[in-house]
Amino acid sequence: MLITFRCKAYANVTMFGDIGLALLKMMGHSGSVPGAIRAEDVAEALSQLKAELELAAKAQAEQPNADENDAELEPVISLSTRAQPLIELLSSALKKQCDVMWDS
């Protein structure tokens, strides 16, 4: 499943469903698809998302380093990196005071 985030102030952002759902939950939403954030609630959602991503990054940094055998595996893309397009969308929505919607 893919989740597409939309607002009038920014291009659509499409993410894999598991990542999109995790980010929605970090913003304080139930993770239901479709859904929306009203313009007046975007600031709080953005703030919560950034705070949760910071906590996740700290937890990731505290994990022990991978074994040398794991070096052959593909690199892991952090949730913070994957969240950047959504953060930009939310920031634009905040500046332009528009609603944010998502669907699959």
C-alpha positions in Angstrom: 0.0 0.0 0.0 1.1 3.6 -0.7 0.0 6.7 1.2 -0.2 10.0 -0.6 -0.1 13.2 1.4 -1.6 16.4 -0.2 -2.0 20.0 0.5 -2.5 23.1 -1.8 0.9 24.6 -0.8 3.2 21.7 -1.8 3.5 18.9 -4.3 2.0 15.5 -3.3 4.2 13.2 -1.2 3.8 9.5 -1.7 5.3 7.0 0.8 5.2 3.3 1.5 2.3 2.5 3.7 4.3 1.3 6.7 6.4 4.4 6.8 3.4 6.7 6.2 1.4 5.0 9.0 4.4 5.3 11.4 4.7 9.0 10.7 1.0 9.6 11.1 1.1 7.9 14.5 4.1 10.1 15.4 2.0 13.1 14.6 -0.6 12.0 17.1 -3.1 10.5 14.7 -4.7 7.1 14.7 -3.2 6.1 11.4 -6.5 5.8 9.6 -6.4 6.2 5.9 -7.9 8.4 4.4 -7.6 11.2 6.9 -6.8 14.9 7.2 -5.3 17.6 9.5 -7.1 20.9 9.7 -4.9 24.0 9.0 -5.1 25.1 12.6 -3.7 21.7 13.8 -0.8 21.5 11.4 1.7 23.3 13.7 1.0 20.8 16.5 1.3 17.8 14.2 4.6 19.1 12.8 5.9 19.7 16.3 5.0 16.2 17.5 6.5 14.6 14.4 9.8 16.4 14.9 9.9 15.5 18.6 9.2 11.8 17.9 11.7 11.6 15.2 14.4 13.1 17.5 13.5 10.4 20.1 13.7 7.7 17.4 17.1 8.9 16.3 18.5 8.9 19.8 17.2 5.3 20.3 18.8 4.3 17.0 22.1 5.8 18.0 22.1 3.9 21.3 21.8 0.5 19.6 25.0 -1.4 19.3 26.9 -1.4 16.0 26.1 -4.1 13.4 28.4 -7.1 13.0 30.9 -7.1 10.2 28.8 -9.7 8.4 26.0 -7.2 8.1 28.2 -4.9 6.0 27.1 -6.7 2.9 23.5 -5.7 3.5 21.9 -2.6 1.9 22.2 0.6 3.9 19.4 1.4 6.2 17.6 4.7 5.5 16.6 6.3 8.7 13.0 7.3 9.5 14.2 10.9 9.8 15.4 10.9 6.3 12.3 9.3 5.0 10.2 11.9 6.8 11.9 14.9 5.3 9.4 15.3 2.3 6.5 15.1 4.8 8.1 17.7 7.1 8.5 20.0 4.1 4.9 19.5 3.1 3.7 20.2 6.7 5.9 23.3 6.9 4.5 24.7 3.6 1.0 23.9 4.8 1.7 25.8 8.0 3.0 28.9 6.1 0.0 28.9 3.7 -2.5 27.9 6.4 -4.0 25.0 4.4 -5.3 21.6 5.3 -3.3 18.4 4.8 -5.0 15.3 3.5 -3.9 11.7 2.9 -5.3 8.6 1.2 -4.1 5.4 -0.3 
